[in-house]
Amino acid sequence: MDIDETLRNGFRQAPFIAHLGIELENLGAGFCEASLALHLAPATDAGVHAGVIARWRITARGSASLTCSGEFVVTAEIQDQSVGAGPVAKLRCRAKC
């Protein structure tokens, strides 16, 4: 299995990932960088739903793990602490294993 190509295709072809605006930015041995495009209407949206943030981070973490182990992994537990920031168009996550 060509892990690099498998992950790149996965990001391109997964409808839910594309719908959320998650994109693969960079990939290498032991790491994955993924971005999350934000489409907020300043007057109406309070922020990004925690479930979207979790899916984005889980996708990056799982992809990084695949580059290390050569196998798909399952998330058993996730604990994240997020803080708000000023208005941005895109968030970036770098996951390492």
C-alpha beads as a LAMMPS data file, in Angstrom:
LAMMPS data file: protein, C-alpha beads

97 atoms
96 bonds

1 atom types
1 bond types

-500.0 500.0 xlo xhi
-500.0 500.0 ylo yhi
-500.0 500.0 zlo zhi

Masses

1 110.0

Atoms # bond

1 1 1 0.000 0.000 0.000
2 1 1 1.311 3.440 -0.944
3 1 1 0.431 5.307 2.253
4 1 1 1.073 8.762 0.830
5 1 1 -1.238 8.221 -2.138
6 1 1 -3.867 6.477 0.026
7 1 1 -4.049 9.471 2.366
8 1 1 -4.051 12.061 -0.420
9 1 1 -6.883 10.212 -2.179
10 1 1 -8.737 9.869 1.100
11 1 1 -8.705 13.613 1.710
12 1 1 -9.819 14.297 -1.875
13 1 1 -12.540 11.657 -2.060
14 1 1 -14.174 11.707 1.391
15 1 1 -17.392 13.713 0.958
16 1 1 -17.781 14.606 4.641
17 1 1 -14.175 15.814 4.935
18 1 1 -14.630 17.978 1.831
19 1 1 -17.967 19.285 3.132
20 1 1 -16.329 20.398 6.372
21 1 1 -13.535 22.169 4.458
22 1 1 -10.700 19.947 5.712
23 1 1 -7.718 19.800 3.356
24 1 1 -4.398 17.988 3.426
25 1 1 -1.621 20.593 3.482
26 1 1 1.518 18.513 4.029
27 1 1 2.351 14.906 4.758
28 1 1 5.533 13.067 5.679
29 1 1 6.960 10.306 7.814
30 1 1 5.389 10.748 11.238
31 1 1 3.343 13.871 10.588
32 1 1 0.310 15.296 8.837
33 1 1 -0.677 18.923 8.411
34 1 1 -4.326 19.593 7.688
35 1 1 -6.246 22.829 7.387
36 1 1 -9.836 23.711 8.164
37 1 1 -11.397 26.440 6.055
38 1 1 -13.750 28.685 8.013
39 1 1 -16.831 30.109 6.390
40 1 1 -18.305 32.286 9.103
41 1 1 -20.738 35.121 8.711
42 1 1 -19.371 37.575 11.316
43 1 1 -22.752 38.904 12.404
44 1 1 -24.403 35.515 12.932
45 1 1 -21.892 32.744 13.675
46 1 1 -20.438 32.430 17.141
47 1 1 -17.691 30.047 16.062
48 1 1 -16.945 26.570 14.828
49 1 1 -18.775 23.629 16.352
50 1 1 -16.570 21.492 18.608
51 1 1 -17.545 18.400 16.595
52 1 1 -16.062 19.946 13.446
53 1 1 -12.852 20.805 15.298
54 1 1 -12.694 17.241 16.682
55 1 1 -13.216 15.658 13.235
56 1 1 -10.459 17.871 11.769
57 1 1 -7.992 16.946 14.512
58 1 1 -8.887 13.244 14.447
59 1 1 -8.364 13.196 10.678
60 1 1 -4.903 14.745 11.011
61 1 1 -3.933 12.489 13.924
62 1 1 -5.102 9.339 12.192
63 1 1 -3.238 10.270 9.032
64 1 1 -0.026 10.922 10.964
65 1 1 -0.410 7.574 12.736
66 1 1 -0.851 5.770 9.415
67 1 1 2.483 7.159 8.196
68 1 1 4.171 5.643 11.286
69 1 1 2.444 2.301 11.657
70 1 1 1.233 1.537 8.142
71 1 1 -2.147 0.674 9.652
72 1 1 -5.365 2.566 10.207
73 1 1 -6.010 3.509 13.825
74 1 1 -9.130 4.144 15.868
75 1 1 -9.582 7.076 18.225
76 1 1 -10.514 5.731 21.664
77 1 1 -10.474 9.015 23.553
78 1 1 -9.943 12.636 22.659
79 1 1 -9.354 15.569 24.975
80 1 1 -8.897 18.985 23.469
81 1 1 -8.786 22.430 24.933
82 1 1 -9.404 25.179 22.433
83 1 1 -9.297 28.902 22.878
84 1 1 -10.844 31.533 20.703
85 1 1 -8.824 33.687 18.375
86 1 1 -9.477 36.644 16.166
87 1 1 -11.192 36.240 12.814
88 1 1 -9.261 33.948 10.469
89 1 1 -10.117 32.214 7.200
90 1 1 -8.273 28.963 7.882
91 1 1 -6.969 26.962 10.834
92 1 1 -3.951 24.660 10.567
93 1 1 -3.181 21.530 12.582
94 1 1 0.126 19.628 12.665
95 1 1 -0.252 16.134 14.077
96 1 1 2.837 14.056 14.917
97 1 1 3.461 10.499 16.054

Bonds

1 1 1 2
2 1 2 3
3 1 3 4
4 1 4 5
5 1 5 6
6 1 6 7
7 1 7 8
8 1 8 9
9 1 9 10
10 1 10 11
11 1 11 12
12 1 12 13
13 1 13 14
14 1 14 15
15 1 15 16
16 1 16 17
17 1 17 18
18 1 18 19
19 1 19 20
20 1 20 21
21 1 21 22
22 1 22 23
23 1 23 24
24 1 24 25
25 1 25 26
26 1 26 27
27 1 27 28
28 1 28 29
29 1 29 30
30 1 30 31
31 1 31 32
32 1 32 33
33 1 33 34
34 1 34 35
35 1 35 36
36 1 36 37
37 1 37 38
38 1 38 39
39 1 39 40
40 1 40 41
41 1 41 42
42 1 42 43
43 1 43 44
44 1 44 45
45 1 45 46
46 1 46 47
47 1 47 48
48 1 48 49
49 1 49 50
50 1 50 51
51 1 51 52
52 1 52 53
53 1 53 54
54 1 54 55
55 1 55 56
56 1 56 57
57 1 57 58
58 1 58 59
59 1 59 60
60 1 60 61
61 1 61 62
62 1 62 63
63 1 63 64
64 1 64 65
65 1 65 66
66 1 66 67
67 1 67 68
68 1 68 69
69 1 69 70
70 1 70 71
71 1 71 72
72 1 72 73
73 1 73 74
74 1 74 75
75 1 75 76
76 1 76 77
77 1 77 78
78 1 78 79
79 1 79 80
80 1 80 81
81 1 81 82
82 1 82 83
83 1 83 84
84 1 84 85
85 1 85 86
86 1 86 87
87 1 87 88
88 1 88 89
89 1 89 90
90 1 90 91
91 1 91 92
92 1 92 93
93 1 93 94
94 1 94 95
95 1 95 96
96 1 96 97
